[in-house]
């Protein structure tokens, strides 16, 4: 049975980050373990929040895990809060990757052309560093633009521009890459590059009105679960993750507080 380590923040209020990924991966039969990068009072979109950095905890925990011989089949990284964290995580990922661990990097930074509240250029540089250990990088379009240093184009991009943006992520060190929340030639889409087949792909989708936070984490969990648990190829796993997120959003249309995220527990049957 394959098992995964989630390295991400934990929000006390909000179905985002680990709180969004854990139930999905557990339902898909993949044991998930946790290394928090920070404890956050609530999702950042409420405008006011507090956080507790866990760098010292991470610094003391990784050596214990290594001494105990803990090994993971995959690691999924998310939001980082300091350069020291990024270095600690990068070194641990490299050590685990040398034993066959697959590294998934979600450079959580922003959306809609802007960085999230509390995120600055320092985090962009940290995420660029993390892409150097990624077997698969999973930024959204905004994050891909910040990572690559190319202008965000609200009206969308062409297929050729999408390929060049993917290539820029590969140049940063990622083996494979997908970019979510794109507009490609007038259509909402997710684009990707699959290193196993050396091929590019584009999946279109119909956007559901409204913005739910945590959908990127759900997407990541379904994608990873499909790759690890069922052995789907990257394009097929991406399509499945897109479809699941779409169905979960549709089921939560009546939720008034979209900042809190999707109530995943009432949607797990969609994964069956």
C-alpha positions, 0 to 999 in steps of 0.5 A: 500500500502506497503512502504519502506525506503532506507538507502544507499549512493547517488552517484552523477554520477552512477546508483548505490545505491538509484539511481538504486533501486528507479526506480525499486521499483517505477515501481513495485508500492512500494513507496520508501523513502530515508535516505542517509548515504553519498553523493558520487561524483561518483561510487567508481570504478573510483578510484577517488571520494569524499564523504560527510558523513551524520551522523549528518543529520541522527542523527537529522532526525530520532527523527523528523520522530519518533515524526511525527509517520512515519512508514515503512513496510520495510527498506533496508540498504546498505553502512555505513560509521561510527560506529555511523551511524551503531548504529543509523540505528540499533536502528531505525531498531529495533524500526521499527521492533517492529512495524512489519517492515521487515529489509533487509540488504545488506552489501555492501563491495566488490566483486571478493574476495576484498573489494571495493576502500575506504572500510576497515575492519572497515566497515566489523565489522559494517556490522556484527553488522547490520546482527543482525537486519536483517530479510533477509541478502543479501551479495555476496560471497565475502562479506559473506566470509568477514563477516564470516571470512572464506577464499575466494575460487576463484575456488568455493565451494561445496553445503555443504560449501555453507550451512555452509556459510549461517549458519554463517550468521544466527549465526550473527543474520540474520533470512534468507539469500541469497548469490549471485555471488557464484560458487557452484560445478563449476556452477554460482549460488545464494544460500539461506536459507528461514526461513519460510520453514526452507529450503536451495535452490540453483539457477544456472545461466549463466554468461554474460561477463563483469562487470556492477556496480549497478546490486546488487542494482537492484537485491535487488530492484526486490527481495524486490519488489517481496517479498513485492508487489506480496508475492512471496516466497524467492526462487521464488523472488530470481529467478525472481530478477536473471532473471531481472538482466540478461535481463537488463545486456543483454540489456546494452551490448553496454554501454561503461562505465560499471562503471556508471552502467545500464541505468535502465529507458530504461529497466523497461518494463522487470519488466512487 
